[in-house]
Amino acid sequence: MRKPQSVEVWQVIPLILAAALLTIGLAMFLSGTEDLVDVVQPVIVVFGGALAGLLLTFSTTHIAQALQLALVRGVRGGTAPEQMIRAMMKVCDVSRRDGLMGVADIRSNSDQVEEVCFLIGQASDEATLRFALERRLASERLYHQMTSDVFAFTAIYAVLIGTLGSLLLYVSQTEGGVLGPTVLPFVCGVSLAILMCILIGRLRAAHMRELIIAEIAYRGGAMILEDNNVQRLRSRLGVLVPPGLRR
């Protein structure tokens, strides 16, 4: 279990380049274009327009956080529920060996584990743990919604900018011109929107895992206060994991 990782600019650049290259490849495939040069300019227009729209809509901090989450969860996949179950089993083992005060001294790379250990060390009641869980879930839902909005608006702006670019090319072309190049900006916009939809889907799947992980952590804390048997804890926490996420 790890705390959210800080992402430097140099770590995000490969993600942006990969999105640009995938957009170019998908646009060439969908439009049947064989010349790479014909696609590069529309991609630059679509990317530039979408970026300008994002900067006018969201703060740079908001966009940076969205890119960080895209890298940690959308690309790397985030955290698996089994990792949290193993972490809570270790906490349970410490509680059996060293008592509740021993649990309070646990240090972890997961802020959820540390908070649960602190609450266990304070011998908190179930209502306190439930309140902490609800607060964590609300925070996670808000964080996910803010991040999804960035990439949803990216998809919308990409399609709109691409459509506008195609219309301008169509209006400005001479009579009897070839229609093919005029649709390239639109195809590039749709291609980028498709990639954003894939990313949003991956982020949503990771978000569902994070909600389950929070349930495991805080409900596991309540179970440890009630019964610190490691095997019983594992079986009870395993029920919280949907079949599709079990390994």
Backbone as JSON, one array per atom type, in Angstrom:
{
  "sequence": "MRKPQSVEVWQVIPLILAAALLTIGLAMFLSGTEDLVDVVQPVIVVFGGALAGLLLTFSTTHIAQALQLALVRGVRGGTAPEQMIRAMMKVCDVSRRDGLMGVADIRSNSDQVEEVCFLIGQASDEATLRFALERRLASERLYHQMTSDVFAFTAIYAVLIGTLGSLLLYVSQTEGGVLGPTVLPFVCGVSLAILMCILIGRLRAAHMRELIIAEIAYRGGAMILEDNNVQRLRSRLGVLVPPGLRR",
  "N": [[0.84, -1.19, 0.0], [0.55, 2.19, -0.86], [1.04, 5.7, -0.41], [-0.55, 8.4, -2.26], [1.34, 9.1, -5.14], [3.69, 11.65, -5.9], [3.93, 13.27, -8.97], [6.27, 14.12, -11.33], [6.93, 16.62, -13.9], [8.4, 15.51, -16.03], [7.61, 12.89, -15.91], [5.03, 12.92, -16.81], [5.15, 13.79, -19.42], [5.86, 11.58, -21.24], [3.38, 10.26, -21.17], [1.66, 12.12, -22.4], [2.87, 12.29, -24.93], [2.51, 9.66, -25.78], [-0.28, 9.61, -25.98], [-0.59, 11.44, -28.07], [0.73, 10.1, -30.2], [-0.81, 7.77, -30.38], [-3.22, 8.91, -31.08], [-2.58, 9.97, -33.61], [-2.0, 7.57, -35.0], [-4.48, 6.21, -34.8], [-6.13, 8.04, -36.11], [-5.04, 7.98, -38.71], [-5.66, 5.38, -39.39], [-8.5, 5.33, -39.27], [-9.15, 7.27, -41.16], [-7.95, 6.4, -43.42], [-5.61, 7.5, -44.35], [-2.33, 7.64, -45.66], [-0.06, 9.16, -45.57], [1.96, 10.49, -43.18], [2.5, 13.18, -42.64], [0.23, 14.56, -43.42], [-1.5, 14.18, -41.31], [-0.34, 15.17, -39.03], [-0.53, 18.01, -38.72], [-3.41, 18.5, -38.32], [-3.64, 17.07, -35.89], [-2.02, 18.58, -34.18], [-3.5, 20.94, -34.15], [-5.91, 20.05, -32.98], [-5.01, 19.04, -30.47], [-3.83, 21.39, -29.44], [-6.05, 23.13, -29.39], [-7.79, 21.74, -27.64], [-6.22, 21.76, -25.31], [-6.07, 24.51, -24.82], [-8.77, 25.02, -24.3], [-9.07, 23.5, -21.95], [-7.35, 24.88, -20.18], [-8.72, 27.26, -19.97], [-10.94, 26.39, -18.67], [-10.33, 24.84, -16.35], [-8.22, 25.05, -13.41], [-4.6, 25.18, -13.36], [-3.55, 23.6, -11.34], [-5.62, 21.79, -10.88], [-5.67, 20.44, -13.34], [-3.1, 19.32, -13.28], [-3.34, 17.55, -11.09], [-5.2, 15.8, -12.16], [-3.72, 14.67, -14.26], [-1.79, 13.39, -12.74], [-3.33, 11.44, -11.4], [-4.2, 10.05, -13.63], [-1.83, 8.87, -14.46], [-1.04, 7.33, -12.22], [-3.28, 5.71, -11.64], [-4.77, 5.27, -14.06], [-2.82, 4.36, -15.89], [-0.85, 2.83, -14.46], [-2.56, 1.32, -12.93], [-3.32, 1.46, -10.24], [-4.2, 0.41, -6.88], [-4.62, -2.93, -5.66], [-7.39, -4.68, -4.13], [-6.61, -6.94, -2.65], [-4.11, -6.28, -1.65], [-4.68, -4.45, 0.38], [-6.13, -6.11, 2.09], [-4.11, -7.89, 2.91], [-2.5, -6.05, 4.23], [-4.17, -5.29, 6.38], [-4.36, -7.71, 7.67], [-1.77, -7.94, 8.66], [-1.82, -5.81, 10.46], [-3.73, -6.8, 12.22], [-2.34, -9.0, 13.21], [-0.3, -7.68, 14.6], [-1.84, -6.47, 16.57], [-2.65, -8.67, 18.06], [-0.22, -9.51, 19.05], [1.08, -7.27, 20.24], [-0.89, -5.72, 21.34], [-3.4, -3.04, 21.48], [-2.08, -0.58, 21.72], [0.3, -1.11, 20.49], [-0.51, -1.27, 17.86], [-1.12, 1.38, 17.34], [1.37, 2.49, 16.97], [2.17, 1.75, 14.45], [3.63, 2.39, 11.3], [3.0, 3.29, 7.98], [3.04, 3.17, 4.33], [0.6, 3.79, 3.4], [-1.9, 6.12, 3.84], [-4.46, 5.54, 4.65], [-4.2, 3.12, 6.07], [-2.6, 4.02, 8.19], [-4.32, 5.86, 9.43], [-6.43, 4.19, 10.23], [-5.03, 2.51, 11.98], [-4.36, 4.38, 13.95], [-6.93, 4.99, 14.92], [-7.67, 2.49, 15.89], [-5.75, 2.19, 17.89], [-6.67, 4.14, 19.61], [-8.81, 2.89, 20.6], [-11.3, 3.25, 19.35], [-14.86, 3.57, 18.88], [-17.42, 1.81, 16.95], [-19.0, 3.69, 15.64], [-17.31, 5.9, 15.31], [-15.37, 4.88, 13.56], [-17.04, 4.33, 11.4], [-17.83, 6.91, 10.69], [-15.36, 7.94, 9.88], [-14.91, 6.3, 7.67], [-17.04, 7.05, 5.96], [-16.35, 9.7, 5.5], [-13.93, 9.34, 4.13], [-14.82, 7.94, 1.84], [-16.49, 9.87, 0.67], [-14.6, 11.83, 0.07], [-13.0, 10.46, -1.79], [-14.85, 10.02, -3.86], [-15.36, 12.65, -4.68], [-12.81, 13.43, -5.52], [-12.4, 11.66, -7.64], [-14.49, 12.46, -9.36], [-13.76, 15.1, -9.99], [-11.42, 14.6, -11.4], [-12.31, 12.99, -13.54], [-13.9, 14.83, -14.87], [-12.04, 16.52, -16.1], [-10.91, 14.93, -18.16], [-13.2, 14.19, -19.54], [-14.08, 16.68, -20.5], [-11.88, 17.18, -22.09], [-12.26, 15.29, -24.14], [-14.67, 16.29, -25.21], [-13.93, 18.89, -26.05], [-12.0, 18.16, -27.95], [-13.48, 16.89, -29.99], [-15.18, 19.02, -30.72], [-13.34, 21.04, -31.54], [-12.08, 19.65, -33.62], [-14.28, 19.28, -35.34], [-14.9, 21.95, -35.93], [-12.51, 22.69, -37.22], [-12.63, 21.04, -39.51], [-14.92, 22.07, -40.75], [-14.09, 24.68, -41.35], [-12.01, 24.14, -43.15], [-13.48, 22.94, -45.17], [-15.15, 25.02, -46.03], [-13.26, 26.84, -46.93], [-11.95, 25.58, -49.01], [-11.2, 25.25, -52.51], [-13.46, 25.16, -55.29], [-14.44, 21.96, -56.24], [-12.41, 20.7, -54.94], [-10.52, 18.15, -53.18], [-12.28, 16.13, -50.94], [-11.33, 14.56, -48.87], [-9.01, 15.51, -47.17], [-10.31, 17.45, -45.66], [-11.79, 16.26, -43.68], [-9.99, 15.31, -41.88], [-9.22, 16.82, -39.47], [-11.58, 16.46, -37.95], [-11.64, 13.66, -37.7], [-9.28, 13.3, -36.23], [-9.99, 14.61, -33.87], [-12.11, 12.97, -32.98], [-10.67, 10.6, -32.63], [-8.91, 11.28, -30.52], [-10.86, 11.71, -28.59], [-11.89, 9.14, -28.28], [-9.69, 7.83, -27.09], [-9.64, 9.26, -24.69], [-12.05, 8.43, -23.59], [-11.48, 5.74, -23.12], [-9.49, 6.05, -21.17], [-11.0, 7.3, -19.14], [-12.71, 5.2, -18.54], [-10.88, 3.34, -17.45], [-10.02, 4.79, -15.24], [-12.4, 4.91, -13.83], [-12.78, 2.21, -13.18], [-10.55, 1.86, -11.51], [-11.28, 3.64, -9.54], [-13.52, 2.38, -8.4], [-12.2, 0.24, -7.24], [-10.72, 1.63, -5.32], [-12.75, 2.53, -3.61], [-13.62, 0.1, -2.6], [-11.28, -0.7, -1.31], [-11.11, 1.24, 0.71], [-13.38, 0.52, 2.2], [-12.53, -2.01, 3.06], [-10.34, -1.32, 4.68], [-11.37, 0.35, 6.82], [-13.6, -1.05, 7.79], [-12.26, -3.34, 8.39], [-10.7, -2.41, 10.51], [-12.7, -2.04, 12.46], [-13.46, -4.7, 12.78], [-11.12, -5.81, 13.82], [-11.0, -4.62, 16.32], [-13.15, -5.88, 17.43], [-12.68, -8.66, 17.13], [-9.66, -10.15, 17.03], [-8.7, -12.26, 15.43], [-6.71, -13.55, 12.94], [-7.24, -15.23, 10.67], [-10.04, -15.39, 10.62], [-10.53, -12.72, 10.17], [-9.5, -12.38, 7.59], [-11.24, -13.98, 6.04], [-13.66, -12.65, 6.45], [-13.15, -10.1, 5.44], [-12.64, -10.75, 2.82], [-15.13, -11.17, 1.73], [-16.02, -8.65, 1.13], [-14.91, -8.01, -1.28], [-15.78, -7.81, -4.64], [-16.62, -10.53, -6.92], [-15.41, -10.16, -9.48], [-13.08, -8.77, -8.94], [-11.48, -10.35, -7.46], [-8.57, -12.37, -6.81]],
  "CA": [[0.0, 0.0, 0.0], [1.35, 3.39, -0.96], [0.36, 6.98, -0.48], [-0.52, 8.94, -3.62], [2.69, 9.47, -5.53], [3.85, 12.91, -6.6], [4.36, 13.02, -10.34], [7.0, 15.24, -11.91], [6.57, 16.94, -15.28], [9.04, 14.59, -16.96], [6.88, 11.63, -15.9], [3.77, 13.1, -17.53], [5.45, 14.02, -20.84], [5.66, 10.36, -22.04], [1.95, 9.97, -21.27], [1.1, 13.02, -23.42], [3.41, 11.86, -26.23], [1.84, 8.41, -26.15], [-1.63, 9.97, -26.42], [-0.47, 12.07, -29.39], [1.07, 9.08, -31.19], [-1.98, 6.9, -30.55], [-4.22, 9.69, -31.83], [-2.13, 9.99, -35.01], [-2.18, 6.24, -35.57], [-5.91, 5.91, -34.94], [-6.67, 8.92, -37.15], [-4.59, 7.47, -40.01], [-6.4, 4.14, -39.66], [-9.91, 5.63, -39.51], [-9.32, 8.09, -42.36], [-7.31, 5.75, -44.56], [-4.49, 8.33, -44.79], [-1.06, 6.94, -45.61], [1.01, 10.13, -45.38], [1.98, 10.96, -41.79], [2.53, 14.65, -42.61], [-1.14, 15.07, -43.56], [-2.22, 14.02, -40.05], [0.34, 15.87, -37.94], [-1.07, 19.36, -38.52], [-4.69, 18.43, -37.63], [-3.44, 16.63, -34.5], [-1.52, 19.73, -33.42], [-4.63, 21.86, -33.98], [-6.86, 19.46, -32.02], [-4.38, 19.04, -29.15], [-3.69, 22.77, -28.98], [-7.37, 23.66, -29.06], [-8.28, 21.08, -26.43], [-5.43, 22.26, -24.18], [-6.51, 25.88, -24.55], [-10.07, 24.91, -23.65], [-8.87, 23.02, -20.57], [-6.75, 25.95, -19.38], [-9.76, 28.25, -19.72], [-12.0, 25.78, -17.86], [-9.82, 24.35, -15.07], [-6.94, 25.61, -12.96], [-3.45, 24.33, -13.68], [-3.44, 22.61, -10.26], [-6.65, 20.78, -11.15], [-5.21, 19.64, -14.48], [-1.93, 18.55, -12.84], [-3.82, 16.45, -10.27], [-5.84, 14.84, -13.06], [-2.64, 13.95, -14.95], [-1.17, 12.51, -11.76], [-4.21, 10.3, -11.2], [-4.19, 9.27, -14.87], [-0.6, 8.08, -14.5], [-0.99, 6.37, -11.12], [-4.39, 4.76, -11.71], [-5.15, 4.92, -15.42], [-1.74, 3.64, -16.57], [-0.26, 1.82, -13.57], [-3.62, 0.44, -12.45], [-3.71, 1.7, -8.86], [-3.96, -0.6, -5.85], [-5.54, -4.07, -5.65], [-7.98, -4.93, -2.81], [-5.86, -7.96, -1.92], [-3.01, -5.64, -0.94], [-5.21, -3.9, 1.62], [-6.46, -7.23, 2.97], [-2.86, -8.34, 3.52], [-2.06, -5.02, 5.18], [-5.0, -5.36, 7.58], [-3.98, -8.94, 8.38], [-0.56, -7.61, 9.42], [-2.26, -4.98, 11.59], [-4.39, -7.71, 13.16], [-1.29, -9.79, 13.86], [0.36, -6.8, 15.58], [-2.76, -6.27, 17.7], [-2.6, -9.89, 18.89], [1.1, -9.64, 19.67], [1.49, -6.11, 21.03], [-2.02, -4.99, 21.89], [-3.87, -1.88, 20.72], [-1.07, 0.47, 21.72], [1.28, -1.49, 19.48], [-1.09, -0.92, 16.56], [-1.04, 2.84, 17.19], [2.74, 2.85, 16.58], [2.46, 1.27, 13.1], [3.83, 3.37, 10.25], [2.74, 2.66, 6.69], [3.02, 4.03, 3.15], [-0.8, 4.08, 3.12], [-2.5, 7.0, 4.84], [-5.64, 4.86, 5.17], [-3.76, 2.18, 7.1], [-2.14, 4.78, 9.36], [-5.48, 6.43, 10.13], [-7.13, 3.09, 10.89], [-4.21, 2.1, 13.12], [-4.52, 5.39, 15.0], [-8.26, 4.82, 15.51], [-7.63, 1.25, 16.68], [-4.97, 2.49, 19.09], [-7.5, 4.94, 20.5], [-9.96, 2.05, 20.98], [-12.48, 3.97, 18.87], [-16.05, 2.74, 18.72], [-17.8, 1.56, 15.56], [-19.53, 4.93, 15.06], [-16.16, 6.73, 14.9], [-14.81, 4.26, 12.36], [-18.0, 4.51, 10.31], [-17.73, 8.31, 10.27], [-14.1, 8.08, 9.14], [-15.11, 5.64, 6.39], [-17.91, 7.88, 5.12], [-15.56, 10.86, 5.09], [-12.97, 8.88, 3.12], [-15.55, 7.63, 0.62], [-16.92, 11.14, 0.07], [-13.41, 12.47, -0.49], [-12.6, 9.7, -2.97], [-15.82, 10.28, -4.93], [-15.13, 14.01, -5.17], [-11.52, 13.42, -6.22], [-12.61, 10.97, -8.92], [-15.35, 13.28, -10.22], [-12.97, 16.23, -10.49], [-10.47, 14.08, -12.39], [-13.06, 12.55, -14.73], [-14.36, 16.02, -15.59], [-10.95, 17.04, -16.94], [-10.75, 14.12, -19.37], [-14.46, 14.28, -20.29], [-14.04, 17.94, -21.24], [-10.87, 17.02, -23.14], [-12.92, 14.6, -25.25], [-15.65, 17.2, -25.82], [-13.2, 19.93, -26.78], [-11.32, 17.56, -29.11], [-14.48, 16.7, -31.05], [-15.65, 20.33, -31.18], [-12.25, 21.68, -32.29], [-11.93, 18.9, -34.86], [-15.42, 19.6, -36.21], [-14.72, 23.33, -36.41], [-11.41, 22.68, -38.19], [-13.1, 20.44, -40.76], [-15.84, 23.01, -41.39], [-13.3, 25.78, -41.91], [-11.31, 23.63, -44.34], [-14.48, 22.69, -46.21], [-15.6, 26.31, -46.55], [-12.17, 27.56, -47.59], [-11.38, 24.86, -50.15], [-11.67, 25.69, -53.82], [-14.5, 24.31, -55.86], [-13.93, 20.73, -56.84], [-11.29, 20.19, -54.17], [-10.67, 16.81, -52.6], [-12.97, 16.21, -49.65], [-10.63, 13.77, -47.85], [-8.25, 16.25, -46.16], [-11.15, 18.31, -44.81], [-12.34, 15.5, -42.55], [-8.91, 14.87, -41.0], [-9.32, 17.38, -38.12], [-12.68, 15.8, -37.25], [-11.21, 12.3, -37.36], [-8.3, 13.42, -35.14], [-10.74, 14.94, -32.65], [-12.81, 11.76, -32.54], [-9.66, 9.64, -32.18], [-8.5, 11.69, -29.18], [-12.0, 11.5, -27.69], [-11.95, 7.7, -28.0], [-8.64, 7.54, -26.11], [-10.07, 9.83, -23.4], [-13.1, 7.55, -23.05], [-10.79, 4.56, -22.58], [-8.85, 6.46, -19.92], [-12.05, 7.52, -18.14], [-13.15, 3.88, -18.12], [-9.86, 2.76, -16.57], [-10.06, 5.54, -13.99], [-13.61, 4.5, -13.11], [-12.51, 0.89, -12.6], [-9.64, 2.07, -10.38], [-12.06, 4.33, -8.5], [-14.3, 1.36, -7.71], [-11.27, -0.5, -6.38], [-10.38, 2.48, -4.18], [-13.89, 2.5, -2.69], [-13.58, -1.21, -1.92], [-10.11, -0.67, -0.43], [-11.48, 2.02, 1.89], [-14.28, -0.33, 2.99], [-11.72, -3.05, 3.69], [-9.49, -0.74, 5.72], [-12.09, 0.84, 7.99], [-14.37, -2.15, 8.37], [-11.26, -4.22, 8.99], [-10.36, -1.85, 11.81], [-13.78, -2.36, 13.4], [-13.41, -6.14, 13.04], [-9.97, -6.08, 14.69], [-11.4, -4.24, 17.68], [-14.14, -6.86, 17.9], [-12.09, -10.0, 17.16], [-8.37, -10.03, 16.33], [-8.26, -13.51, 14.82], [-6.25, -13.2, 11.6], [-7.91, -16.01, 9.64], [-11.43, -14.95, 10.53], [-10.52, -11.39, 9.56], [-9.3, -12.53, 6.14], [-12.46, -14.5, 5.42], [-14.71, -11.62, 6.52], [-12.8, -9.02, 4.51], [-12.72, -11.27, 1.45], [-16.51, -11.04, 1.27], [-16.22, -7.29, 0.65], [-14.34, -7.87, -2.63], [-16.64, -8.42, -5.66], [-15.97, -11.65, -7.62], [-14.6, -9.71, -10.6], [-11.82, -8.18, -8.49], [-10.73, -11.32, -6.66], [-7.47, -13.04, -7.51]],
  "C": [[0.88, 1.25, 0.0], [0.47, 4.63, -0.93], [0.38, 7.46, -1.92], [0.86, 9.48, -3.97], [2.69, 10.84, -6.21], [4.47, 12.63, -7.96], [5.04, 14.27, -10.88], [6.58, 15.44, -13.37], [7.15, 15.93, -16.26], [8.36, 13.23, -16.98], [5.59, 11.72, -16.71], [3.99, 13.25, -19.03], [5.31, 12.74, -21.68], [4.2, 9.99, -22.21], [1.29, 10.82, -22.36], [1.58, 12.63, -24.82], [2.74, 10.58, -26.72], [0.42, 8.68, -26.65], [-1.6, 10.58, -27.82], [-0.19, 11.03, -30.48], [-0.1, 8.14, -31.45], [-3.07, 7.61, -31.34], [-3.86, 9.73, -33.31], [-2.38, 8.64, -35.68], [-3.64, 5.9, -35.8], [-6.55, 6.76, -36.03], [-6.28, 8.43, -38.54], [-5.38, 6.22, -40.38], [-7.85, 4.45, -40.04], [-10.12, 6.4, -40.81], [-8.73, 7.45, -43.61], [-6.15, 6.54, -45.12], [-3.18, 7.57, -44.63], [0.11, 7.88, -45.33], [0.92, 10.71, -43.97], [1.89, 12.48, -41.7], [1.13, 15.23, -42.68], [-1.9, 15.05, -42.24], [-1.62, 14.87, -38.94], [-0.28, 17.24, -37.66], [-2.45, 19.33, -37.86], [-4.57, 17.99, -36.17], [-2.95, 17.78, -33.64], [-2.65, 20.72, -33.15], [-5.59, 21.34, -32.92], [-6.28, 19.47, -30.61], [-4.27, 20.45, -28.59], [-5.02, 23.38, -28.58], [-7.94, 23.06, -27.79], [-7.54, 21.58, -25.19], [-5.85, 23.68, -23.81], [-7.86, 25.89, -23.85], [-9.96, 24.47, -22.2], [-8.32, 24.13, -19.67], [-7.75, 27.06, -19.08], [-10.84, 27.72, -18.78], [-11.53, 25.42, -16.45], [-8.53, 25.08, -14.7], [-5.81, 24.65, -13.31], [-3.24, 23.26, -12.6], [-4.4, 21.46, -10.47], [-6.19, 19.85, -12.28], [-4.02, 18.77, -14.08], [-2.35, 17.36, -11.98], [-4.48, 15.37, -11.13], [-4.79, 14.02, -13.81], [-1.95, 12.97, -14.0], [-2.01, 11.26, -11.56], [-4.25, 9.42, -12.45], [-2.97, 8.37, -14.94], [-0.63, 6.97, -13.45], [-2.07, 5.3, -11.26], [-4.7, 4.31, -13.13], [-4.12, 4.09, -16.14], [-1.21, 2.51, -15.7], [-1.3, 0.91, -12.93], [-4.04, 0.64, -11.01], [-3.41, 0.53, -7.95], [-5.01, -1.7, -5.92], [-6.1, -4.28, -4.25], [-7.21, -5.95, -1.98], [-4.7, -7.36, -1.14], [-3.49, -5.06, 0.38], [-5.59, -5.0, 2.6], [-5.21, -7.74, 3.67], [-2.35, -7.33, 4.55], [-2.85, -5.09, 6.48], [-4.73, -6.64, 8.36], [-2.71, -8.71, 9.21], [-0.89, -6.76, 10.64], [-2.91, -5.85, 12.66], [-3.37, -8.54, 13.91], [-0.55, -8.96, 14.92], [-0.53, -6.6, 16.79], [-2.79, -7.48, 18.63], [-1.3, -9.95, 19.69], [1.41, -8.5, 20.65], [0.34, -5.32, 21.64], [-2.36, -3.76, 21.06], [-2.84, -0.77, 20.66], [0.03, 0.17, 20.7], [0.8, -1.15, 18.08], [-0.95, 0.57, 16.3], [0.34, 3.29, 16.72], [3.1, 2.43, 15.16], [2.61, 2.44, 12.14], [3.72, 2.67, 8.89], [2.85, 3.68, 5.56], [1.59, 4.4, 2.75], [-1.37, 4.96, 4.21], [-3.77, 6.39, 5.42], [-5.26, 3.9, 6.29], [-3.32, 2.92, 8.35], [-3.31, 5.36, 10.14], [-6.25, 5.35, 10.88], [-6.35, 2.61, 12.11], [-4.32, 3.09, 14.28], [-5.87, 5.23, 15.7], [-8.32, 3.56, 16.35], [-6.88, 1.49, 17.98], [-5.73, 3.32, 20.1], [-8.72, 4.17, 21.0], [-11.27, 2.72, 20.58], [-13.66, 3.03, 18.71], [-16.41, 2.64, 17.23], [-18.31, 2.83, 14.88], [-18.4, 5.84, 14.56], [-15.53, 6.18, 13.62], [-15.74, 4.43, 11.16], [-17.95, 5.94, 9.77], [-16.46, 8.54, 9.44], [-14.21, 7.45, 7.75], [-15.95, 6.51, 5.45], [-17.17, 9.12, 4.63], [-14.57, 10.49, 3.99], [-13.66, 8.6, 1.79], [-16.0, 8.9, -0.1], [-15.75, 11.86, -0.59], [-12.97, 11.78, -1.78], [-13.55, 9.96, -4.13], [-15.62, 11.66, -5.53], [-13.85, 14.08, -6.0], [-11.67, 12.78, -7.6], [-13.44, 11.82, -9.87], [-14.58, 14.45, -10.82], [-12.0, 15.78, -11.57], [-11.18, 13.68, -13.68], [-13.54, 13.74, -15.55], [-13.3, 16.55, -16.54], [-10.87, 16.26, -18.25], [-12.04, 14.06, -20.19], [-14.5, 15.57, -21.11], [-12.97, 17.91, -22.33], [-11.47, 16.35, -24.37], [-13.9, 15.52, -25.98], [-14.95, 18.28, -26.65], [-12.53, 19.38, -28.04], [-12.29, 17.4, -30.28], [-14.94, 18.05, -31.61], [-14.59, 21.05, -32.01], [-12.04, 20.98, -33.63], [-13.05, 19.2, -35.85], [-15.29, 21.0, -36.79], [-13.61, 23.4, -37.46], [-11.84, 22.11, -39.54], [-14.05, 21.38, -41.5], [-15.09, 24.16, -42.05], [-12.56, 25.35, -43.17], [-12.29, 23.43, -45.5], [-14.94, 23.99, -46.86], [-14.51, 26.99, -47.37], [-11.61, 26.86, -48.82], [-11.99, 25.36, -51.46], [-12.7, 24.7, -54.36], [-13.88, 23.1, -56.55], [-12.73, 20.15, -56.12], [-11.57, 18.81, -53.61], [-11.27, 16.93, -51.21], [-12.18, 15.53, -48.53], [-9.9, 14.57, -46.79], [-9.11, 17.08, -45.22], [-11.69, 17.56, -43.6], [-11.26, 15.08, -41.56], [-8.98, 15.5, -39.6], [-10.44, 16.72, -37.3], [-12.29, 14.4, -36.81], [-10.2, 12.33, -36.22], [-8.99, 13.73, -33.82], [-11.47, 13.73, -32.1], [-11.83, 10.73, -32.0], [-9.19, 9.98, -30.76], [-9.62, 11.46, -28.17], [-12.14, 10.02, -27.32], [-10.92, 7.32, -26.95], [-9.02, 8.08, -24.73], [-11.16, 8.97, -22.76], [-12.5, 6.28, -22.46], [-10.15, 4.89, -21.24], [-9.87, 6.67, -18.82], [-12.57, 6.17, -17.63], [-12.17, 3.22, -17.16], [-9.85, 3.48, -15.21], [-11.29, 5.15, -13.17], [-13.42, 3.14, -12.46], [-11.59, 1.01, -11.4], [-10.35, 2.75, -9.22], [-12.9, 3.33, -7.71], [-13.42, 0.53, -6.79], [-10.91, 0.32, -5.14], [-11.5, 2.52, -3.16], [-13.9, 1.2, -1.9], [-12.43, -1.25, -0.93], [-10.41, 0.11, 0.85], [-12.41, 1.22, 2.8], [-13.49, -1.39, 3.75], [-10.93, -2.49, 4.87], [-10.28, -0.4, 6.98], [-12.98, -0.23, 8.62], [-13.43, -3.18, 8.99], [-10.84, -3.73, 10.35], [-11.41, -2.16, 12.85], [-13.77, -3.84, 13.76], [-12.27, -6.49, 13.98], [-10.29, -5.71, 16.13], [-12.36, -5.25, 18.28], [-13.53, -8.24, 18.09], [-10.8, -9.97, 16.36], [-7.81, -11.37, 15.86], [-7.95, -13.26, 13.35], [-7.02, -13.94, 10.52], [-9.37, -15.62, 9.49], [-11.52, -13.57, 9.87], [-10.39, -11.51, 8.04], [-10.57, -13.01, 5.45], [-13.57, -13.45, 5.4], [-14.41, -10.46, 5.56], [-12.91, -9.47, 3.06], [-14.12, -11.15, 0.87], [-16.77, -9.66, 0.67], [-15.72, -7.08, -0.78], [-15.27, -8.55, -3.64], [-15.9, -9.52, -6.42], [-15.04, -11.21, -8.76], [-13.26, -9.13, -10.22], [-11.0, -9.13, -7.64], [-9.67, -11.99, -7.5], [-7.32, -14.47, -7.03]]
}
